[in-house]
Amino acid sequence: MYECGGVIPDLSGRRVRLQAMAQADAGALFEIWQHPAVAPWLNSPPLSSARDAEALIALLAQMACEEESLRWSIRGPGGEVIGSCGFNYWQLQGAYRGEIGFELSPAAVRQGYMREALELILDFGFGTMGLNRIEALCHPDNFRAGKLVTGLGFKKEGLLREYLHTSSGYQDAVMYALLRGEQLPRREYEERIGTE
């Protein structure tokens, strides 16, 4: 049964590389997490400074040590941090499922970087972690996220009413899920990327 023991491996794609979040990433991630185009979709308290981002990175590292979360910084072709993604949680025994989360710098959208990053973590989740089901919870108004995950083969399973409690109150969430047997073959995935 998979255990990360706090070690988050590097994952490399054609144009992006996923690396464990580091304190040195805090400034870039803070700029992304607090951006007005990103912050409304995050299920976390607002950050007021890069120090808050440093604290969040430390918390996520601790959660990885406790087998509760895996989070990567996404590095673009030039090595710059352009976002983050990972497993908000996972459960093996009795479920073999995990939930992903992701966000990208507005300057890097519509270039296929997040699709490539998510394909890497899906391969890792189904292959290395042994998951059978990977879920994504999206705000009902976050159409871009819904389009992204359905483009990767996720199925929309329904609306979870007042499922999350955030700093602005209770919030609905749309549940999307992908089963191991439904994962797109890499060739079909690459063909879809090439057409978008």
Legacy VTK file of the C-alpha trace (Angstrom):
# vtk DataFile Version 3.0
C-alpha trace
ASCII
DATASET POLYDATA
POINTS 196 float
0.000 0.000 0.000
1.355 3.417 -1.020
2.943 5.654 1.605
4.837 8.793 0.673
6.529 9.288 4.054
6.735 12.996 3.291
8.739 12.392 0.112
7.066 14.005 -2.881
8.753 12.817 -6.095
9.519 15.026 -9.081
7.283 14.341 -12.080
8.311 15.545 -15.529
6.270 16.092 -18.657
7.032 17.544 -22.060
6.876 21.171 -20.914
6.173 21.176 -17.183
7.888 19.718 -14.163
6.190 19.039 -10.845
8.332 19.426 -7.737
7.568 19.336 -4.035
6.690 22.824 -2.848
9.628 24.662 -1.312
9.774 27.770 0.848
11.521 29.495 -2.066
8.255 29.077 -4.053
6.231 31.103 -1.523
6.483 34.465 -3.296
5.383 33.123 -6.677
2.628 30.972 -5.167
1.351 33.870 -3.056
1.007 35.987 -6.200
-0.992 33.186 -7.839
-3.130 32.280 -4.807
-4.149 35.870 -4.064
-4.785 36.847 -7.707
-8.413 37.991 -8.221
-8.857 35.436 -11.040
-7.702 32.545 -8.800
-8.589 33.360 -5.178
-12.403 33.006 -5.517
-12.035 29.342 -6.502
-9.740 28.305 -3.653
-11.175 26.485 -0.670
-8.823 28.133 1.810
-8.691 31.305 3.879
-7.366 34.353 2.012
-3.617 34.928 2.261
-2.358 38.380 3.160
1.377 37.977 2.573
4.132 35.705 1.288
4.627 34.672 4.939
1.120 33.201 4.885
2.127 31.267 1.770
5.258 30.018 3.560
3.084 28.804 6.452
0.718 27.050 4.050
3.637 25.352 2.271
4.961 24.157 5.652
1.502 22.844 6.578
1.211 20.953 3.281
4.671 19.418 3.825
3.582 18.280 7.296
0.390 16.812 5.840
2.502 14.830 3.348
4.494 13.401 6.264
1.201 12.351 7.842
-0.020 10.728 4.577
-2.837 13.279 4.247
-1.926 15.358 1.204
0.509 15.597 -1.726
1.129 18.963 -3.342
3.501 19.983 -6.116
4.633 23.323 -7.497
4.177 23.426 -11.257
7.221 24.739 -13.097
6.906 25.994 -16.641
9.350 25.509 -19.518
11.715 28.151 -18.097
11.685 26.647 -14.596
9.410 29.360 -13.185
6.587 28.490 -10.755
3.295 28.846 -12.637
0.904 27.086 -10.256
0.354 24.111 -8.006
-1.575 20.866 -8.060
-1.873 17.669 -6.112
-3.995 15.428 -3.962
-5.968 17.283 -1.309
-6.476 13.914 0.350
-6.406 10.249 -0.458
-7.718 7.088 1.143
-6.505 3.666 0.177
-7.913 1.001 2.453
-11.671 0.685 1.989
-11.891 3.267 -0.825
-8.788 3.626 -3.053
-9.763 7.159 -3.965
-8.284 10.633 -3.855
-9.309 14.223 -4.526
-7.239 16.574 -6.658
-6.903 20.340 -6.488
-5.114 22.724 -8.840
-4.543 26.361 -9.703
-2.553 28.148 -12.373
-1.181 31.646 -12.853
-3.518 33.654 -15.107
-0.450 34.462 -17.231
-0.064 30.738 -18.006
-3.667 29.805 -18.875
-4.758 28.467 -22.266
-1.354 26.986 -23.023
-2.022 23.375 -21.975
0.272 23.475 -18.936
-2.383 22.467 -16.408
-3.628 19.635 -18.602
-0.109 18.278 -18.761
0.382 18.670 -15.002
-2.898 16.906 -14.229
-2.072 14.057 -16.598
1.138 13.557 -14.613
-0.668 13.382 -11.270
-3.404 11.149 -12.692
-0.757 8.695 -13.912
0.900 8.886 -10.492
-2.400 8.429 -8.650
-3.597 5.443 -10.653
-0.176 3.875 -11.193
2.049 4.533 -8.188
-0.567 5.234 -5.491
-2.918 2.480 -6.669
-6.062 4.629 -6.649
-9.201 3.407 -8.371
-11.109 6.716 -8.304
-9.887 10.304 -8.535
-12.298 13.119 -7.739
-12.328 16.850 -8.412
-14.659 19.235 -6.588
-15.290 22.450 -8.513
-17.267 25.575 -7.691
-20.424 25.526 -9.865
-19.379 28.795 -11.541
-15.823 27.652 -12.288
-16.586 26.607 -15.854
-12.920 26.524 -16.889
-12.086 23.906 -14.220
-15.111 21.813 -15.190
-14.109 21.917 -18.855
-10.534 20.980 -17.979
-11.406 17.874 -15.968
-14.092 16.664 -18.380
-11.524 17.052 -21.165
-9.358 14.613 -19.212
-12.188 12.073 -19.066
-13.782 12.947 -15.712
-17.537 12.459 -15.511
-19.794 15.011 -13.852
-21.588 13.155 -11.075
-23.730 15.910 -9.602
-24.109 18.940 -7.368
-23.243 18.612 -3.675
-25.334 21.285 -1.961
-23.572 23.393 0.698
-20.777 20.808 0.706
-17.951 23.134 1.711
-17.709 25.732 4.431
-15.535 28.661 3.433
-14.763 32.099 4.859
-17.768 33.373 2.863
-20.149 30.674 4.167
-21.469 27.375 2.855
-20.728 26.622 -0.770
-22.047 24.145 -3.302
-19.583 21.951 -5.193
-19.835 19.967 -8.415
-18.395 16.468 -8.118
-16.397 15.113 -11.037
-14.714 11.700 -10.949
-12.471 9.542 -13.090
-12.108 5.807 -12.585
-8.893 3.936 -13.312
-10.534 2.061 -16.207
-11.759 5.338 -17.739
-8.391 7.102 -17.860
-7.713 8.296 -21.369
-4.959 6.458 -23.207
-2.000 8.825 -23.598
-2.379 8.976 -27.393
-6.004 10.081 -27.171
-5.068 12.591 -24.481
-2.280 14.067 -26.634
-4.673 14.291 -29.594
-7.133 16.242 -27.433
-4.395 18.629 -26.282
-3.363 19.179 -29.885
-6.874 20.255 -30.865
-7.389 22.808 -28.067
LINES 1 197
196 0 1 2 3 4 5 6 7 8 9 10 11 12 13 14 15 16 17 18 19 20 21 22 23 24 25 26 27 28 29 30 31 32 33 34 35 36 37 38 39 40 41 42 43 44 45 46 47 48 49 50 51 52 53 54 55 56 57 58 59 60 61 62 63 64 65 66 67 68 69 70 71 72 73 74 75 76 77 78 79 80 81 82 83 84 85 86 87 88 89 90 91 92 93 94 95 96 97 98 99 100 101 102 103 104 105 106 107 108 109 110 111 112 113 114 115 116 117 118 119 120 121 122 123 124 125 126 127 128 129 130 131 132 133 134 135 136 137 138 139 140 141 142 143 144 145 146 147 148 149 150 151 152 153 154 155 156 157 158 159 160 161 162 163 164 165 166 167 168 169 170 171 172 173 174 175 176 177 178 179 180 181 182 183 184 185 186 187 188 189 190 191 192 193 194 195
